[in-house]
Amino acid sequence: MPRPCPFRPAHAARSGPGYAAPLVKAWLGWHIEPMSCPICHSAPSRRYRPFCSRRCADVDLGRWMEGSYSVPLVDVEEDMEELIEATSERREVH
């Protein structure tokens, strides 16, 4: 019979899918919320994770293709000019 690992609590000696989840929760000290489908918020399917179905996965893909999930473009030149002005004003004050 193998000896138990000294670094693992006795209740963690079992193995199998999901046995580490309670240990991770206890180690982190906070509750981990169960994942839900980002489209319809139902329980995810193993086959289409993180989505619940092929339909939700396709809806998400369509949103990506349309550009719904995009980062807004900011004019960098204007921001840089404002930053330069602000730093030069600070130098003048000090």
C-alpha positions as a Markdown table, in Angstrom:
| # | Residue | x | y | z |
|---|---|---|---|---|
| 1 | Met | 0.0 | 0.0 | 0.0 |
| 2 | Pro | 1.5 | 3.4 | -1.0 |
| 3 | Arg | 2.2 | 5.9 | 1.7 |
| 4 | Pro | 0.1 | 9.1 | 1.7 |
| 5 | Cys | 1.7 | 12.2 | 0.5 |
| 6 | Pro | 2.7 | 14.5 | 3.4 |
| 7 | Phe | 1.8 | 17.6 | 1.4 |
| 8 | Arg | -1.7 | 16.6 | 0.6 |
| 9 | Pro | -4.5 | 16.4 | 3.2 |
| 10 | Ala | -5.9 | 13.0 | 4.0 |
| 11 | His | -9.3 | 13.8 | 2.5 |
| 12 | Ala | -7.6 | 14.5 | -0.8 |
| 13 | Ala | -6.1 | 11.1 | -1.2 |
| 14 | Arg | -8.9 | 10.0 | -3.5 |
| 15 | Ser | -8.6 | 10.5 | -7.2 |
| 16 | Gly | -10.9 | 11.0 | -10.1 |
| 17 | Pro | -12.5 | 13.8 | -12.0 |
| 18 | Gly | -13.2 | 16.9 | -9.8 |
| 19 | Tyr | -11.4 | 15.7 | -6.7 |
| 20 | Ala | -9.1 | 18.8 | -6.8 |
| 21 | Ala | -11.9 | 21.4 | -7.0 |
| 22 | Pro | -12.7 | 21.3 | -3.2 |
| 23 | Leu | -8.9 | 21.6 | -2.5 |
| 24 | Val | -8.5 | 24.5 | -4.8 |
| 25 | Lys | -11.5 | 26.3 | -3.2 |
| 26 | Ala | -10.1 | 25.7 | 0.3 |
| 27 | Trp | -6.6 | 26.7 | -0.7 |
| 28 | Leu | -7.8 | 30.0 | -2.4 |
| 29 | Gly | -10.1 | 30.8 | 0.5 |
| 30 | Trp | -13.0 | 31.9 | -1.7 |
| 31 | His | -15.9 | 30.4 | -3.5 |
| 32 | Ile | -15.6 | 29.6 | -7.2 |
| 33 | Glu | -18.8 | 30.2 | -9.0 |
| 34 | Pro | -19.9 | 27.5 | -11.5 |
| 35 | Met | -19.4 | 28.4 | -15.1 |
| 36 | Ser | -22.4 | 29.3 | -17.3 |
| 37 | Cys | -22.9 | 29.7 | -21.0 |
| 38 | Pro | -21.9 | 33.2 | -21.9 |
| 39 | Ile | -24.8 | 33.5 | -24.4 |
| 40 | Cys | -27.9 | 32.0 | -22.6 |
| 41 | His | -26.5 | 31.6 | -19.1 |
| 42 | Ser | -27.5 | 27.9 | -18.8 |
| 43 | Ala | -25.2 | 25.1 | -17.6 |
| 44 | Pro | -22.4 | 24.3 | -20.1 |
| 45 | Ser | -22.1 | 21.1 | -22.1 |
| 46 | Arg | -18.8 | 19.2 | -22.0 |
| 47 | Arg | -18.9 | 18.9 | -25.8 |
| 48 | Tyr | -19.3 | 22.6 | -26.4 |
| 49 | Arg | -17.7 | 24.1 | -23.3 |
| 50 | Pro | -17.9 | 27.0 | -22.3 |
| 51 | Phe | -21.2 | 27.0 | -24.3 |
| 52 | Cys | -24.3 | 24.8 | -23.6 |
| 53 | Ser | -25.0 | 23.9 | -27.2 |
| 54 | Arg | -23.8 | 24.2 | -30.8 |
| 55 | Arg | -26.3 | 27.0 | -31.3 |
| 56 | Cys | -24.8 | 29.2 | -28.6 |
| 57 | Ala | -21.3 | 28.5 | -29.9 |
| 58 | Asp | -22.4 | 29.5 | -33.4 |
| 59 | Val | -24.1 | 32.7 | -32.0 |
| 60 | Asp | -20.8 | 33.6 | -30.3 |
| 61 | Leu | -18.8 | 32.9 | -33.5 |
| 62 | Gly | -21.2 | 35.1 | -35.5 |
| 63 | Arg | -20.7 | 37.9 | -33.0 |
| 64 | Trp | -17.0 | 37.7 | -33.4 |
| 65 | Met | -17.3 | 37.6 | -37.2 |
| 66 | Glu | -19.6 | 40.7 | -37.2 |
| 67 | Gly | -17.2 | 42.6 | -35.0 |
| 68 | Ser | -19.5 | 42.9 | -31.9 |
| 69 | Tyr | -16.6 | 41.9 | -29.7 |
| 70 | Ser | -14.1 | 44.6 | -30.6 |
| 71 | Val | -12.0 | 47.0 | -28.7 |
| 72 | Pro | -12.9 | 50.6 | -29.5 |
| 73 | Leu | -10.2 | 52.4 | -31.4 |
| 74 | Val | -8.7 | 55.4 | -29.7 |
| 75 | Asp | -6.8 | 58.2 | -31.5 |
| 76 | Val | -3.3 | 57.7 | -30.0 |
| 77 | Glu | -1.9 | 61.0 | -31.4 |
| 78 | Glu | -4.5 | 63.1 | -29.5 |
| 79 | Asp | -3.9 | 61.2 | -26.3 |
| 80 | Met | -0.1 | 61.6 | -26.6 |
| 81 | Glu | -0.4 | 65.3 | -27.2 |
| 82 | Glu | -2.6 | 65.6 | -24.0 |
| 83 | Leu | -0.1 | 63.6 | -22.1 |
| 84 | Ile | 2.8 | 65.7 | -23.3 |
| 85 | Glu | 1.0 | 68.9 | -22.4 |
| 86 | Ala | 0.2 | 67.6 | -18.9 |
| 87 | Thr | 3.7 | 66.6 | -18.2 |
| 88 | Ser | 5.1 | 69.9 | -19.4 |
| 89 | Glu | 2.7 | 71.8 | -17.2 |
| 90 | Arg | 3.8 | 69.7 | -14.2 |
| 91 | Arg | 7.4 | 70.5 | -14.9 |
| 92 | Glu | 6.7 | 74.2 | -15.0 |
| 93 | Val | 4.8 | 74.1 | -11.7 |
| 94 | His | 7.6 | 72.3 | -9.9 |
